[in-house]
Amino acid sequence: MHTMPRTVSYMLSAVCGGLGVFMLLKRLGPNMWIGVRLPWTFADRQIWDKSWRFASIFLTGMGLWALLYWRLFFVALAHFIVLAILYPVFLYWRKYGTLRYWKDGTCLGYHPMARCRGCGHWQKLPEAGALASARCESCQSPLQAG
C-alpha cells in the first residue's frame, strides 16, 4: 500500500490549514491575490463575502484531512475546485436572475447586470446595492431580485 510521505502531508496541512485559518480570521475585500476571484464575486460584495467564508471553512477542513487521511484531502480538493466555482455563480444567478455582468476599465471593475421582468431590457447596475432601488431604463418598472 502506497502512502504519502509525512513531510508532504505536513506541508499540505500547513498550507491549506494555515490559509484557511488566515481567511477565517481576516476578511479581505475583493482583491487579485487571494479569495474566489471570479467576475461574479467581484461584481457583488455579498457574494464575495459568502464565497470567502465558504473557501476558508473548506480550506481549514482540507488542512485537517491532509494531516489525518490524505486520500480524503484529494477528494476534498476536487470538491473544493468545483464548488468554489459553482457556489458564487449560483448565488449571483439567484440574486440577479442572470449570469451577465459588465466591466469598466479598471482591474477589479466588475459590476452586476439585471434584466427587467417587464420588458426584458438588460440594465447595468453601478453596484450591487443599487438592485433594490433600480428602475428599468426602458419601461420604468422596478427591477427585482431573481
Backbone as JSON, one array per atom type, in Angstrom:
{
  "sequence": "MHTMPRTVSYMLSAVCGGLGVFMLLKRLGPNMWIGVRLPWTFADRQIWDKSWRFASIFLTGMGLWALLYWRLFFVALAHFIVLAILYPVFLYWRKYGTLRYWKDGTCLGYHPMARCRGCGHWQKLPEAGALASARCESCQSPLQAG",
  "N": [[0.85, -1.18, 0.0], [0.61, 2.15, -0.9], [1.7, 5.08, 0.62], [1.48, 8.55, 1.44], [4.35, 10.56, 1.88], [5.2, 11.72, 5.15], [6.23, 14.31, 5.44], [5.26, 15.66, 3.19], [2.57, 15.5, 3.68], [2.43, 17.02, 6.04], [3.25, 19.51, 5.03], [1.19, 20.1, 3.14], [-0.94, 20.2, 4.9], [-0.17, 22.36, 6.51], [-0.12, 24.48, 4.64], [-2.76, 24.53, 3.5], [-4.41, 24.45, 5.82], [-3.33, 26.62, 7.25], [-3.82, 28.76, 5.48], [-6.61, 28.59, 5.42], [-7.29, 29.16, 8.11], [-6.2, 31.74, 8.31], [-7.91, 33.03, 6.5], [-10.32, 32.69, 7.82], [-9.94, 34.32, 10.04], [-9.26, 36.85, 9.03], [-10.89, 39.11, 7.06], [-10.78, 39.98, 3.9], [-11.45, 42.39, 1.37], [-12.63, 42.28, -2.07], [-9.96, 41.33, -4.12], [-6.96, 40.88, -6.11], [-5.33, 38.79, -5.31], [-5.95, 36.83, -3.32], [-8.6, 34.64, -2.49], [-11.87, 33.73, -3.82], [-11.71, 34.38, -6.91], [-13.6, 35.48, -9.14], [-15.55, 36.86, -11.85], [-18.19, 37.24, -10.97], [-18.01, 37.28, -8.2], [-16.47, 39.54, -7.84], [-18.24, 41.45, -8.74], [-20.24, 41.69, -6.81], [-20.27, 42.41, -3.49], [-21.45, 41.03, -1.32], [-21.67, 38.43, -2.31], [-18.98, 37.9, -2.67], [-18.16, 37.9, 0.05], [-19.61, 35.69, 1.06], [-18.57, 33.57, -0.49], [-15.93, 33.77, 0.3], [-16.09, 33.05, 3.01], [-17.04, 30.41, 2.71], [-14.84, 29.26, 1.31], [-12.8, 29.56, 3.22], [-13.61, 27.91, 5.34], [-13.68, 25.44, 4.02], [-10.96, 25.16, 3.2], [-9.69, 25.03, 5.7], [-10.72, 22.61, 6.64], [-9.63, 20.96, 4.65], [-6.95, 21.15, 5.32], [-6.93, 19.76, 7.74], [-7.71, 17.21, 6.84], [-5.55, 16.58, 5.18], [-3.61, 16.18, 7.05], [-4.64, 14.09, 8.63], [-5.83, 12.02, 6.98], [-4.83, 11.44, 3.95], [-6.02, 10.71, 1.49], [-8.67, 11.57, 1.59], [-8.13, 14.24, 1.5], [-7.55, 14.73, -1.22], [-10.0, 14.12, -2.37], [-11.52, 16.12, -1.15], [-10.19, 18.32, -2.26], [-10.86, 18.13, -4.99], [-13.64, 18.51, -4.79], [-13.63, 21.07, -3.68], [-12.54, 22.65, -5.75], [-14.54, 22.45, -7.73], [-16.89, 23.27, -6.32], [-16.14, 25.8, -5.36], [-16.27, 27.31, -7.61], [-18.9, 26.9, -8.58], [-20.62, 27.67, -6.44], [-20.49, 30.62, -5.95], [-21.36, 31.42, -8.5], [-23.93, 30.33, -8.62], [-25.12, 31.77, -6.47], [-25.02, 34.39, -7.52], [-26.61, 34.13, -9.82], [-29.05, 33.48, -8.63], [-29.59, 35.84, -7.25], [-29.58, 37.93, -9.21], [-30.84, 36.87, -11.42], [-29.55, 36.27, -13.75], [-26.43, 35.52, -15.43], [-24.95, 37.5, -16.39], [-22.67, 40.23, -16.43], [-21.01, 43.39, -16.22], [-18.04, 45.16, -17.21], [-15.93, 47.73, -16.23], [-13.14, 49.86, -17.09], [-11.21, 49.28, -15.13], [-9.09, 47.17, -13.07], [-10.41, 45.54, -11.13], [-12.99, 46.12, -11.77], [-15.73, 45.0, -11.99], [-19.22, 44.8, -12.45], [-22.67, 44.28, -11.54], [-25.39, 43.08, -13.63], [-28.82, 43.39, -14.45], [-31.98, 42.03, -15.41], [-34.93, 43.32, -16.72], [-38.06, 42.28, -15.69], [-40.39, 43.01, -16.84], [-40.07, 44.19, -19.51], [-37.83, 42.92, -20.5], [-35.41, 44.18, -20.85], [-31.89, 44.58, -20.61], [-29.97, 45.82, -18.0], [-27.33, 47.8, -16.8], [-25.93, 47.87, -13.6], [-24.67, 50.15, -11.22], [-23.58, 49.28, -8.83], [-23.84, 46.54, -6.48], [-25.71, 47.11, -4.44], [-27.52, 48.77, -5.67], [-29.57, 47.37, -6.83], [-31.95, 47.06, -5.33], [-33.28, 49.52, -5.46], [-33.38, 50.12, -8.12], [-34.69, 51.08, -11.34], [-36.11, 50.14, -14.44], [-34.6, 51.29, -17.41], [-35.97, 51.42, -19.78], [-38.82, 50.82, -19.5], [-39.45, 51.8, -17.03], [-40.3, 50.23, -14.9], [-39.87, 48.68, -11.65], [-36.77, 47.03, -11.02], [-36.37, 43.76, -9.97], [-35.03, 41.48, -7.56], [-33.79, 38.29, -8.5]],
  "CA": [[0.0, 0.0, 0.0], [1.41, 3.37, -1.04], [1.27, 6.18, 1.47], [2.13, 9.83, 1.19], [5.36, 10.87, 2.91], [4.67, 12.58, 6.23], [6.61, 15.71, 5.23], [4.32, 16.23, 2.21], [1.3, 15.63, 4.4], [2.56, 18.16, 6.94], [3.29, 20.73, 4.24], [-0.16, 20.35, 2.63], [-1.76, 20.58, 6.05], [0.22, 23.7, 6.93], [-0.52, 25.46, 3.64], [-4.23, 24.62, 3.41], [-4.94, 24.82, 7.13], [-2.9, 27.99, 7.57], [-4.57, 29.69, 4.64], [-7.99, 28.56, 5.88], [-7.39, 29.88, 9.38], [-5.99, 33.14, 7.98], [-9.13, 33.55, 5.87], [-11.36, 32.77, 8.85], [-9.66, 35.42, 10.96], [-9.1, 38.12, 8.33], [-11.81, 39.24, 5.93], [-10.33, 40.96, 2.93], [-12.39, 42.69, 0.3], [-12.21, 41.77, -3.37], [-8.59, 41.65, -4.5], [-6.45, 39.99, -7.15], [-4.33, 37.88, -4.8], [-6.46, 35.73, -2.51], [-10.06, 34.55, -2.47], [-12.51, 33.14, -5.0], [-11.6, 35.52, -7.83], [-14.43, 35.3, -10.32], [-16.26, 38.11, -12.15], [-19.43, 37.34, -10.19], [-17.67, 37.68, -6.83], [-16.01, 40.93, -7.9], [-19.38, 42.32, -9.02], [-21.13, 41.8, -5.66], [-19.51, 42.23, -2.25], [-22.09, 39.99, -0.5], [-21.3, 37.13, -2.87], [-17.56, 37.75, -2.32], [-18.06, 37.53, 1.46], [-20.11, 34.32, 1.25], [-17.62, 32.63, -1.08], [-14.75, 33.84, 1.15], [-16.38, 32.23, 4.19], [-17.08, 29.02, 2.25], [-13.49, 28.83, 0.99], [-12.0, 29.48, 4.44], [-14.01, 26.69, 6.07], [-13.26, 24.29, 3.23], [-9.51, 25.05, 3.27], [-9.33, 24.57, 7.04], [-11.01, 21.18, 6.63], [-8.65, 20.27, 3.81], [-5.72, 21.07, 6.1], [-7.08, 18.65, 8.68], [-7.71, 15.94, 6.1], [-4.18, 16.31, 4.71], [-2.86, 15.7, 8.2], [-5.19, 12.85, 9.16], [-6.07, 10.97, 5.98], [-4.5, 12.17, 2.74], [-6.92, 10.41, 0.36], [-9.8, 12.48, 1.7], [-7.67, 15.55, 1.08], [-7.71, 14.84, -2.67], [-11.45, 14.19, -2.62], [-11.93, 17.47, -0.76], [-9.61, 19.25, -3.23], [-11.71, 18.09, -6.19], [-14.9, 19.16, -4.44], [-13.37, 22.5, -3.48], [-12.38, 23.31, -7.06], [-15.86, 22.52, -8.38], [-17.84, 24.06, -5.52], [-15.69, 27.19, -5.26], [-16.73, 27.97, -8.83], [-20.35, 26.82, -8.71], [-21.35, 28.36, -5.36], [-20.74, 32.04, -6.23], [-22.14, 31.56, -9.73], [-25.32, 30.08, -8.23], [-25.6, 32.91, -5.67], [-25.21, 35.53, -8.42], [-27.77, 33.83, -10.66], [-30.24, 33.55, -7.78], [-29.84, 37.23, -6.88], [-29.81, 38.81, -10.35], [-31.61, 36.2, -12.46], [-28.71, 36.17, -14.93], [-25.01, 35.41, -15.17], [-24.3, 38.63, -17.06], [-22.06, 41.3, -15.65], [-20.29, 44.3, -17.11], [-16.74, 45.52, -16.68], [-15.37, 49.02, -16.64], [-11.75, 49.75, -17.47], [-10.29, 49.0, -14.04], [-8.72, 45.77, -12.85], [-11.47, 44.86, -10.38], [-14.2, 46.88, -12.06], [-16.88, 44.21, -12.43], [-20.47, 45.3, -11.9], [-23.77, 43.4, -11.89], [-26.43, 43.45, -14.58], [-30.12, 42.82, -14.12], [-32.91, 42.02, -16.53], [-36.27, 43.74, -16.35], [-39.06, 41.22, -15.9], [-41.49, 43.56, -17.63], [-39.79, 44.35, -20.94], [-36.69, 42.11, -20.88], [-34.24, 45.04, -21.07], [-30.72, 44.37, -19.76], [-29.54, 47.09, -17.44], [-26.11, 47.81, -16.0], [-26.08, 48.46, -12.27], [-23.38, 50.7, -10.8], [-23.1, 48.48, -7.72], [-24.81, 45.53, -6.08], [-26.75, 47.71, -3.62], [-28.46, 49.53, -6.49], [-30.65, 46.5, -7.32], [-33.18, 47.26, -4.57], [-33.98, 50.75, -5.84], [-33.22, 50.36, -9.56], [-35.84, 51.04, -12.22], [-35.75, 49.86, -15.82], [-34.4, 52.49, -18.21], [-36.92, 51.41, -20.9], [-40.24, 50.87, -19.15], [-39.54, 52.42, -15.7], [-40.78, 49.34, -13.84], [-38.78, 48.37, -10.73], [-36.04, 45.78, -11.2], [-36.5, 42.95, -8.76], [-34.05, 40.41, -7.44], [-34.23, 37.0, -9.04]],
  "C": [[0.89, 1.24, 0.0], [0.84, 4.46, -0.14], [2.05, 7.44, 1.12], [3.17, 10.07, 2.27], [4.81, 11.89, 3.92], [5.04, 14.05, 6.01], [5.68, 16.39, 4.23], [2.97, 16.45, 2.88], [1.33, 16.83, 5.34], [2.56, 19.48, 6.17], [1.91, 21.08, 3.68], [-1.07, 20.82, 3.75], [-1.45, 22.01, 6.48], [-0.27, 24.75, 5.94], [-2.04, 25.64, 3.63], [-4.84, 25.07, 4.74], [-4.58, 26.24, 7.51], [-3.65, 29.02, 6.77], [-6.03, 29.75, 5.07], [-8.19, 29.34, 7.16], [-7.18, 31.38, 9.16], [-7.26, 33.76, 7.41], [-10.28, 33.61, 6.86], [-11.19, 33.99, 9.74], [-9.64, 36.79, 10.29], [-10.03, 38.14, 7.12], [-11.33, 40.37, 5.03], [-11.43, 41.2, 1.9], [-11.89, 42.11, -1.02], [-10.81, 42.26, -3.75], [-8.11, 40.63, -5.53], [-5.51, 38.91, -6.62], [-4.91, 36.67, -4.09], [-7.99, 35.79, -2.49], [-10.57, 33.87, -3.73], [-12.66, 34.28, -6.01], [-12.32, 35.21, -9.14], [-15.14, 36.63, -10.61], [-17.51, 38.31, -11.29], [-19.16, 37.7, -8.74], [-17.16, 39.11, -6.8], [-17.19, 41.89, -8.08], [-20.27, 42.56, -7.8], [-20.38, 41.46, -4.38], [-20.12, 41.15, -1.36], [-21.71, 38.6, -1.0], [-19.82, 36.86, -2.6], [-17.43, 37.27, -0.88], [-18.53, 36.1, 1.71], [-19.14, 33.3, 0.68], [-16.32, 32.62, -0.28], [-14.93, 32.95, 2.38], [-16.4, 30.75, 3.83], [-15.66, 28.49, 2.01], [-12.64, 28.67, 2.25], [-12.34, 28.22, 5.24], [-13.53, 25.45, 5.33], [-11.74, 24.09, 3.31], [-9.03, 24.57, 4.65], [-9.59, 23.06, 7.15], [-10.02, 20.39, 5.79], [-7.31, 20.15, 4.53], [-5.77, 19.94, 7.11], [-7.04, 17.31, 7.97], [-6.32, 15.59, 5.59], [-3.33, 15.74, 5.85], [-3.33, 14.32, 8.65], [-5.29, 11.72, 8.14], [-5.96, 11.59, 4.6], [-5.42, 11.88, 1.57], [-8.16, 11.3, 0.4], [-9.42, 13.91, 1.34], [-7.88, 15.72, -0.43], [-9.18, 14.85, -3.08], [-11.96, 15.59, -2.3], [-11.4, 18.51, -1.74], [-10.46, 19.29, -4.5], [-13.04, 18.77, -5.94], [-14.72, 20.67, -4.29], [-13.26, 23.23, -4.81], [-13.73, 23.48, -7.74], [-16.8, 23.45, -7.62], [-17.43, 25.52, -5.39], [-16.09, 27.98, -6.5], [-18.25, 28.0, -8.89], [-21.11, 27.63, -7.66], [-21.54, 29.85, -5.64], [-21.54, 32.28, -7.5], [-23.62, 31.34, -9.43], [-25.88, 31.24, -7.43], [-25.89, 34.12, -6.56], [-26.46, 35.32, -9.28], [-29.07, 33.96, -9.86], [-30.59, 35.0, -7.45], [-30.26, 38.09, -8.07], [-30.62, 38.17, -11.47], [-30.84, 36.05, -13.77], [-27.26, 35.93, -14.5], [-24.23, 36.54, -15.84], [-23.75, 39.62, -16.04], [-21.43, 42.25, -16.66], [-19.02, 44.76, -16.42], [-16.35, 46.9, -17.17], [-13.88, 48.83, -16.89], [-10.78, 49.37, -16.38], [-10.08, 47.51, -13.85], [-9.83, 44.98, -12.16], [-12.84, 45.46, -10.66], [-15.33, 46.06, -12.65], [-18.12, 44.73, -11.73], [-21.61, 44.38, -12.35], [-24.66, 43.97, -12.99], [-27.71, 42.78, -14.12], [-31.01, 42.91, -15.35], [-34.29, 42.4, -16.02], [-37.25, 42.6, -16.65], [-40.22, 41.7, -16.76], [-41.2, 43.57, -19.12], [-38.59, 43.54, -21.42], [-35.41, 42.9, -21.15], [-33.12, 44.69, -20.09], [-30.23, 45.72, -19.28], [-28.29, 46.91, -16.59], [-26.41, 48.48, -14.66], [-24.72, 48.99, -11.82], [-22.74, 49.91, -9.66], [-24.2, 47.52, -7.31], [-25.97, 46.11, -5.27], [-27.8, 48.47, -4.41], [-29.63, 48.69, -6.98], [-31.97, 46.79, -6.63], [-33.97, 48.48, -5.04], [-33.94, 51.03, -7.35], [-34.54, 50.25, -10.31], [-35.33, 50.83, -13.63], [-35.64, 51.17, -16.61], [-35.42, 52.57, -19.34], [-38.36, 51.63, -20.46], [-40.5, 51.47, -17.77], [-40.14, 51.53, -14.62], [-39.6, 48.98, -12.92], [-38.1, 47.05, -11.09], [-36.11, 45.03, -9.89], [-35.44, 41.87, -8.76], [-34.66, 39.12, -7.94], [-34.56, 36.09, -7.96]]
}
